Amino acid sequence: MKANLVDARGRSCPEPVLLTKKALTLYKDGVDVLVDNITARENIKRFATNLGYKVNVKENGQDILIEIRKE
């Protein structure tokens, strides 16, 4: 597992956003976040975009990978 991967599957908001925020303090260039629900996906996308990050979403079945990178 990558060091900058946050596995937030099975967690309800706001926990995935809080885990993402914590990871971004450690990995300022970006992180990957794995979630399994649309609410978490949308909240994390909004949060990261508001901080100035570029967000890319990849869906694979139930898993949603959110790639967050510094522009």
Jmol script that loads the backbone (N, CA, C; Angstrom):
load data "model"
ATOM      1  N   MET A   1       0.847  -1.183   0.000  1.00  0.00           N
ATOM      2  CA  MET A   1       0.000   0.000   0.000  1.00  0.00           C
ATOM      3  C   MET A   1       0.891   1.246   0.000  1.00  0.00           C
ATOM      4  N   LYS A   2       0.510   2.213  -0.816  1.00  0.00           N
ATOM      5  CA  LYS A   2       1.266   3.452  -0.904  1.00  0.00           C
ATOM      6  C   LYS A   2       1.163   4.231   0.405  1.00  0.00           C
ATOM      7  N   ALA A   3       2.232   4.926   0.744  1.00  0.00           N
ATOM      8  CA  ALA A   3       2.255   5.705   1.980  1.00  0.00           C
ATOM      9  C   ALA A   3       1.239   6.842   1.950  1.00  0.00           C
ATOM     10  N   ASN A   4       1.013   7.397   0.765  1.00  0.00           N
ATOM     11  CA  ASN A   4       0.095   8.531   0.685  1.00  0.00           C
ATOM     12  C   ASN A   4      -1.298   8.091   0.228  1.00  0.00           C
ATOM     13  N   LEU A   5      -1.692   6.867   0.560  1.00  0.00           N
ATOM     14  CA  LEU A   5      -3.033   6.372   0.250  1.00  0.00           C
ATOM     15  C   LEU A   5      -3.862   6.348   1.528  1.00  0.00           C
ATOM     16  N   VAL A   6      -5.012   6.998   1.482  1.00  0.00           N
ATOM     17  CA  VAL A   6      -5.939   7.011   2.606  1.00  0.00           C
ATOM     18  C   VAL A   6      -7.084   6.060   2.262  1.00  0.00           C
ATOM     19  N   ASP A   7      -7.258   5.020   3.060  1.00  0.00           N
ATOM     20  CA  ASP A   7      -8.359   4.086   2.843  1.00  0.00           C
ATOM     21  C   ASP A   7      -9.496   4.479   3.778  1.00  0.00           C
ATOM     22  N   ALA A   8     -10.489   5.165   3.212  1.00  0.00           N
ATOM     23  CA  ALA A   8     -11.620   5.642   4.009  1.00  0.00           C
ATOM     24  C   ALA A   8     -12.893   4.867   3.680  1.00  0.00           C
ATOM     25  N   ARG A   9     -12.742   3.682   3.092  1.00  0.00           N
ATOM     26  CA  ARG A   9     -13.923   2.865   2.780  1.00  0.00           C
ATOM     27  C   ARG A   9     -14.607   2.453   4.080  1.00  0.00           C
ATOM     28  N   GLY A  10     -15.925   2.442   4.046  1.00  0.00           N
ATOM     29  CA  GLY A  10     -16.701   2.042   5.210  1.00  0.00           C
ATOM     30  C   GLY A  10     -16.884   3.136   6.247  1.00  0.00           C
ATOM     31  N   ARG A  11     -16.376   4.299   5.969  1.00  0.00           N
ATOM     32  CA  ARG A  11     -16.491   5.420   6.921  1.00  0.00           C
ATOM     33  C   ARG A  11     -17.474   6.445   6.367  1.00  0.00           C
ATOM     34  N   SER A  12     -18.224   7.041   7.272  1.00  0.00           N
ATOM     35  CA  SER A  12     -19.197   8.045   6.844  1.00  0.00           C
ATOM     36  C   SER A  12     -18.657   9.441   7.134  1.00  0.00           C
ATOM     37  N   CYS A  13     -19.133  10.400   6.376  1.00  0.00           N
ATOM     38  CA  CYS A  13     -18.688  11.788   6.533  1.00  0.00           C
ATOM     39  C   CYS A  13     -19.097  12.314   7.906  1.00  0.00           C
ATOM     40  N   PRO A  14     -18.232  13.099   8.480  1.00  0.00           N
ATOM     41  CA  PRO A  14     -17.110  13.820   7.879  1.00  0.00           C
ATOM     42  C   PRO A  14     -15.765  13.090   7.989  1.00  0.00           C
ATOM     43  N   GLU A  15     -15.738  11.865   8.472  1.00  0.00           N
ATOM     44  CA  GLU A  15     -14.466  11.183   8.721  1.00  0.00           C
ATOM     45  C   GLU A  15     -13.561  11.083   7.489  1.00  0.00           C
ATOM     46  N   PRO A  16     -14.057  10.716   6.293  1.00  0.00           N
ATOM     47  CA  PRO A  16     -13.161  10.677   5.132  1.00  0.00           C
ATOM     48  C   PRO A  16     -12.513  12.032   4.826  1.00  0.00           C
ATOM     49  N   VAL A  17     -13.257  13.103   5.003  1.00  0.00           N
ATOM     50  CA  VAL A  17     -12.699  14.437   4.772  1.00  0.00           C
ATOM     51  C   VAL A  17     -11.630  14.750   5.818  1.00  0.00           C
ATOM     52  N   LEU A  18     -11.884  14.406   7.053  1.00  0.00           N
ATOM     53  CA  LEU A  18     -10.904  14.657   8.118  1.00  0.00           C
ATOM     54  C   LEU A  18      -9.629  13.848   7.899  1.00  0.00           C
ATOM     55  N   LEU A  19      -9.760  12.598   7.452  1.00  0.00           N
ATOM     56  CA  LEU A  19      -8.590  11.770   7.151  1.00  0.00           C
ATOM     57  C   LEU A  19      -7.809  12.350   5.976  1.00  0.00           C
ATOM     58  N   THR A  20      -8.524  12.864   4.995  1.00  0.00           N
ATOM     59  CA  THR A  20      -7.879  13.498   3.837  1.00  0.00           C
ATOM     60  C   THR A  20      -7.122  14.745   4.268  1.00  0.00           C
ATOM     61  N   LYS A  21      -7.755  15.552   5.092  1.00  0.00           N
ATOM     62  CA  LYS A  21      -7.119  16.774   5.589  1.00  0.00           C
ATOM     63  C   LYS A  21      -5.828  16.449   6.336  1.00  0.00           C
ATOM     64  N   LYS A  22      -5.876  15.436   7.188  1.00  0.00           N
ATOM     65  CA  LYS A  22      -4.692  15.037   7.949  1.00  0.00           C
ATOM     66  C   LYS A  22      -3.585  14.551   7.015  1.00  0.00           C
ATOM     67  N   ALA A  23      -3.939  13.753   6.019  1.00  0.00           N
ATOM     68  CA  ALA A  23      -2.943  13.236   5.073  1.00  0.00           C
ATOM     69  C   ALA A  23      -2.303  14.364   4.272  1.00  0.00           C
ATOM     70  N   LEU A  24      -3.093  15.368   3.902  1.00  0.00           N
ATOM     71  CA  LEU A  24      -2.548  16.483   3.129  1.00  0.00           C
ATOM     72  C   LEU A  24      -1.591  17.344   3.943  1.00  0.00           C
ATOM     73  N   THR A  25      -1.671  17.297   5.264  1.00  0.00           N
ATOM     74  CA  THR A  25      -0.681  18.015   6.070  1.00  0.00           C
ATOM     75  C   THR A  25       0.668  17.297   6.026  1.00  0.00           C
ATOM     76  N   LEU A  26       0.622  15.981   5.799  1.00  0.00           N
ATOM     77  CA  LEU A  26       1.859  15.198   5.711  1.00  0.00           C
ATOM     78  C   LEU A  26       2.408  15.146   4.291  1.00  0.00           C
ATOM     79  N   TYR A  27       1.528  15.028   3.319  1.00  0.00           N
ATOM     80  CA  TYR A  27       1.902  14.894   1.908  1.00  0.00           C
ATOM     81  C   TYR A  27       1.316  16.078   1.142  1.00  0.00           C
ATOM     82  N   LYS A  28       2.001  17.198   1.183  1.00  0.00           N
ATOM     83  CA  LYS A  28       1.477  18.449   0.630  1.00  0.00           C
ATOM     84  C   LYS A  28       1.335  18.433  -0.896  1.00  0.00           C
ATOM     85  N   ASP A  29       2.073  17.542  -1.582  1.00  0.00           N
ATOM     86  CA  ASP A  29       1.973  17.461  -3.041  1.00  0.00           C
ATOM     87  C   ASP A  29       0.748  16.683  -3.488  1.00  0.00           C
ATOM     88  N   GLY A  30       0.157  15.904  -2.580  1.00  0.00           N
ATOM     89  CA  GLY A  30      -1.061  15.195  -2.926  1.00  0.00           C
ATOM     90  C   GLY A  30      -1.175  13.831  -2.292  1.00  0.00           C
ATOM     91  N   VAL A  31      -2.375  13.309  -2.321  1.00  0.00           N
ATOM     92  CA  VAL A  31      -2.679  11.991  -1.764  1.00  0.00           C
ATOM     93  C   VAL A  31      -3.721  11.309  -2.653  1.00  0.00           C
ATOM     94  N   ASP A  32      -3.844  10.006  -2.461  1.00  0.00           N
ATOM     95  CA  ASP A  32      -4.920   9.233  -3.071  1.00  0.00           C
ATOM     96  C   ASP A  32      -5.854   8.798  -1.953  1.00  0.00           C
ATOM     97  N   VAL A  33      -7.144   8.915  -2.187  1.00  0.00           N
ATOM     98  CA  VAL A  33      -8.133   8.564  -1.175  1.00  0.00           C
ATOM     99  C   VAL A  33      -9.083   7.524  -1.765  1.00  0.00           C
ATOM    100  N   LEU A  34      -9.279   6.448  -1.041  1.00  0.00           N
ATOM    101  CA  LEU A  34     -10.177   5.387  -1.467  1.00  0.00           C
ATOM    102  C   LEU A  34     -11.441   5.449  -0.623  1.00  0.00           C
ATOM    103  N   VAL A  35     -12.587   5.620  -1.280  1.00  0.00           N
ATOM    104  CA  VAL A  35     -13.872   5.672  -0.588  1.00  0.00           C
ATOM    105  C   VAL A  35     -14.844   4.727  -1.285  1.00  0.00           C
ATOM    106  N   ASP A  36     -16.000   4.539  -0.670  1.00  0.00           N
ATOM    107  CA  ASP A  36     -16.983   3.624  -1.257  1.00  0.00           C
ATOM    108  C   ASP A  36     -18.390   4.208  -1.277  1.00  0.00           C
ATOM    109  N   ASN A  37     -18.475   5.544  -1.183  1.00  0.00           N
ATOM    110  CA  ASN A  37     -19.808   6.152  -1.284  1.00  0.00           C
ATOM    111  C   ASN A  37     -19.711   7.529  -1.941  1.00  0.00           C
ATOM    112  N   ILE A  38     -20.791   7.896  -2.576  1.00  0.00           N
ATOM    113  CA  ILE A  38     -20.838   9.124  -3.370  1.00  0.00           C
ATOM    114  C   ILE A  38     -20.731  10.372  -2.505  1.00  0.00           C
ATOM    115  N   THR A  39     -21.315  10.343  -1.326  1.00  0.00           N
ATOM    116  CA  THR A  39     -21.253  11.515  -0.442  1.00  0.00           C
ATOM    117  C   THR A  39     -19.810  11.840  -0.076  1.00  0.00           C
ATOM    118  N   ALA A  40     -19.044  10.825   0.299  1.00  0.00           N
ATOM    119  CA  ALA A  40     -17.630  11.037   0.636  1.00  0.00           C
ATOM    120  C   ALA A  40     -16.871  11.552  -0.584  1.00  0.00           C
ATOM    121  N   ARG A  41     -17.159  10.970  -1.755  1.00  0.00           N
ATOM    122  CA  ARG A  41     -16.495  11.410  -2.986  1.00  0.00           C
ATOM    123  C   ARG A  41     -16.730  12.891  -3.235  1.00  0.00           C
ATOM    124  N   GLU A  42     -17.961  13.318  -3.158  1.00  0.00           N
ATOM    125  CA  GLU A  42     -18.291  14.716  -3.436  1.00  0.00           C
ATOM    126  C   GLU A  42     -17.716  15.659  -2.387  1.00  0.00           C
ATOM    127  N   ASN A  43     -17.779  15.278  -1.120  1.00  0.00           N
ATOM    128  CA  ASN A  43     -17.243  16.130  -0.058  1.00  0.00           C
ATOM    129  C   ASN A  43     -15.733  16.280  -0.159  1.00  0.00           C
ATOM    130  N   ILE A  44     -15.035  15.192  -0.479  1.00  0.00           N
ATOM    131  CA  ILE A  44     -13.569  15.250  -0.611  1.00  0.00           C
ATOM    132  C   ILE A  44     -13.190  16.060  -1.842  1.00  0.00           C
ATOM    133  N   LYS A  45     -13.911  15.867  -2.950  1.00  0.00           N
ATOM    134  CA  LYS A  45     -13.638  16.659  -4.154  1.00  0.00           C
ATOM    135  C   LYS A  45     -13.784  18.149  -3.857  1.00  0.00           C
ATOM    136  N   ARG A  46     -14.852  18.521  -3.195  1.00  0.00           N
ATOM    137  CA  ARG A  46     -15.107  19.930  -2.864  1.00  0.00           C
ATOM    138  C   ARG A  46     -14.017  20.469  -1.937  1.00  0.00           C
ATOM    139  N   PHE A  47     -13.682  19.705  -0.922  1.00  0.00           N
ATOM    140  CA  PHE A  47     -12.659  20.112   0.041  1.00  0.00           C
ATOM    141  C   PHE A  47     -11.315  20.353  -0.657  1.00  0.00           C
ATOM    142  N   ALA A  48     -10.877  19.382  -1.463  1.00  0.00           N
ATOM    143  CA  ALA A  48      -9.574  19.488  -2.124  1.00  0.00           C
ATOM    144  C   ALA A  48      -9.550  20.611  -3.153  1.00  0.00           C
ATOM    145  N   THR A  49     -10.623  20.770  -3.894  1.00  0.00           N
ATOM    146  CA  THR A  49     -10.710  21.836  -4.892  1.00  0.00           C
ATOM    147  C   THR A  49     -10.629  23.206  -4.218  1.00  0.00           C
ATOM    148  N   ASN A  50     -11.299  23.357  -3.095  1.00  0.00           N
ATOM    149  CA  ASN A  50     -11.266  24.626  -2.357  1.00  0.00           C
ATOM    150  C   ASN A  50      -9.864  24.956  -1.837  1.00  0.00           C
ATOM    151  N   LEU A  51      -9.035  23.922  -1.649  1.00  0.00           N
ATOM    152  CA  LEU A  51      -7.655  24.140  -1.210  1.00  0.00           C
ATOM    153  C   LEU A  51      -6.706  24.368  -2.387  1.00  0.00           C
ATOM    154  N   GLY A  52      -7.244  24.298  -3.606  1.00  0.00           N
ATOM    155  CA  GLY A  52      -6.418  24.549  -4.785  1.00  0.00           C
ATOM    156  C   GLY A  52      -5.800  23.314  -5.399  1.00  0.00           C
ATOM    157  N   TYR A  53      -6.258  22.132  -5.022  1.00  0.00           N
ATOM    158  CA  TYR A  53      -5.728  20.900  -5.588  1.00  0.00           C
ATOM    159  C   TYR A  53      -6.504  20.498  -6.835  1.00  0.00           C
ATOM    160  N   LYS A  54      -5.834  19.769  -7.724  1.00  0.00           N
ATOM    161  CA  LYS A  54      -6.486  19.169  -8.882  1.00  0.00           C
ATOM    162  C   LYS A  54      -7.000  17.804  -8.445  1.00  0.00           C
ATOM    163  N   VAL A  55      -8.233  17.470  -8.818  1.00  0.00           N
ATOM    164  CA  VAL A  55      -8.867  16.232  -8.375  1.00  0.00           C
ATOM    165  C   VAL A  55      -9.248  15.387  -9.587  1.00  0.00           C
ATOM    166  N   ASN A  56      -8.876  14.103  -9.531  1.00  0.00           N
ATOM    167  CA  ASN A  56      -9.242  13.146 -10.562  1.00  0.00           C
ATOM    168  C   ASN A  56      -9.905  11.952  -9.875  1.00  0.00           C
ATOM    169  N   VAL A  57     -11.051  11.521 -10.391  1.00  0.00           N
ATOM    170  CA  VAL A  57     -11.806  10.429  -9.776  1.00  0.00           C
ATOM    171  C   VAL A  57     -11.839   9.232 -10.717  1.00  0.00           C
ATOM    172  N   LYS A  58     -11.527   8.057 -10.161  1.00  0.00           N
ATOM    173  CA  LYS A  58     -11.611   6.803 -10.910  1.00  0.00           C
ATOM    174  C   LYS A  58     -12.499   5.855 -10.130  1.00  0.00           C
ATOM    175  N   GLU A  59     -13.485   5.282 -10.810  1.00  0.00           N
ATOM    176  CA  GLU A  59     -14.400   4.362 -10.144  1.00  0.00           C
ATOM    177  C   GLU A  59     -14.174   2.949 -10.660  1.00  0.00           C
ATOM    178  N   ASN A  60     -14.135   1.988  -9.728  1.00  0.00           N
ATOM    179  CA  ASN A  60     -13.950   0.584 -10.062  1.00  0.00           C
ATOM    180  C   ASN A  60     -14.910  -0.221  -9.188  1.00  0.00           C
ATOM    181  N   GLY A  61     -16.082  -0.497  -9.710  1.00  0.00           N
ATOM    182  CA  GLY A  61     -17.093  -1.183  -8.908  1.00  0.00           C
ATOM    183  C   GLY A  61     -17.530  -0.294  -7.761  1.00  0.00           C
ATOM    184  N   GLN A  62     -17.472  -0.817  -6.548  1.00  0.00           N
ATOM    185  CA  GLN A  62     -17.850  -0.047  -5.351  1.00  0.00           C
ATOM    186  C   GLN A  62     -16.760   0.931  -4.920  1.00  0.00           C
ATOM    187  N   ASP A  63     -15.520   0.652  -5.328  1.00  0.00           N
ATOM    188  CA  ASP A  63     -14.401   1.488  -4.898  1.00  0.00           C
ATOM    189  C   ASP A  63     -14.270   2.733  -5.764  1.00  0.00           C
ATOM    190  N   ILE A  64     -14.030   3.852  -5.108  1.00  0.00           N
ATOM    191  CA  ILE A  64     -13.831   5.132  -5.778  1.00  0.00           C
ATOM    192  C   ILE A  64     -12.465   5.660  -5.341  1.00  0.00           C
ATOM    193  N   LEU A  65     -11.558   5.827  -6.310  1.00  0.00           N
ATOM    194  CA  LEU A  65     -10.229   6.353  -6.024  1.00  0.00           C
ATOM    195  C   LEU A  65     -10.211   7.826  -6.396  1.00  0.00           C
ATOM    196  N   ILE A  66      -9.868   8.652  -5.433  1.00  0.00           N
ATOM    197  CA  ILE A  66      -9.786  10.098  -5.644  1.00  0.00           C
ATOM    198  C   ILE A  66      -8.312  10.487  -5.586  1.00  0.00           C
ATOM    199  N   GLU A  67      -7.799  10.949  -6.720  1.00  0.00           N
ATOM    200  CA  GLU A  67      -6.414  11.383  -6.788  1.00  0.00           C
ATOM    201  C   GLU A  67      -6.380  12.891  -6.612  1.00  0.00           C
ATOM    202  N   ILE A  68      -5.657  13.344  -5.614  1.00  0.00           N
ATOM    203  CA  ILE A  68      -5.571  14.761  -5.271  1.00  0.00           C
ATOM    204  C   ILE A  68      -4.129  15.191  -5.461  1.00  0.00           C
ATOM    205  N   ARG A  69      -3.910  16.158  -6.352  1.00  0.00           N
ATOM    206  CA  ARG A  69      -2.558  16.608  -6.653  1.00  0.00           C
ATOM    207  C   ARG A  69      -2.475  18.122  -6.643  1.00  0.00           C
ATOM    208  N   LYS A  70      -1.308  18.618  -6.251  1.00  0.00           N
ATOM    209  CA  LYS A  70      -1.035  20.057  -6.276  1.00  0.00           C
ATOM    210  C   LYS A  70      -0.900  20.490  -7.723  1.00  0.00           C
ATOM    211  N   GLU A  71      -1.522  21.599  -8.086  1.00  0.00           N
ATOM    212  CA  GLU A  71      -1.443  22.102  -9.465  1.00  0.00           C
ATOM    213  C   GLU A  71      -0.184  22.887  -9.672  1.00  0.00           C
TER     214      GLU A  71
END
end "model"
wireframe off; spacefill off
backbone 0.3
color backbone group
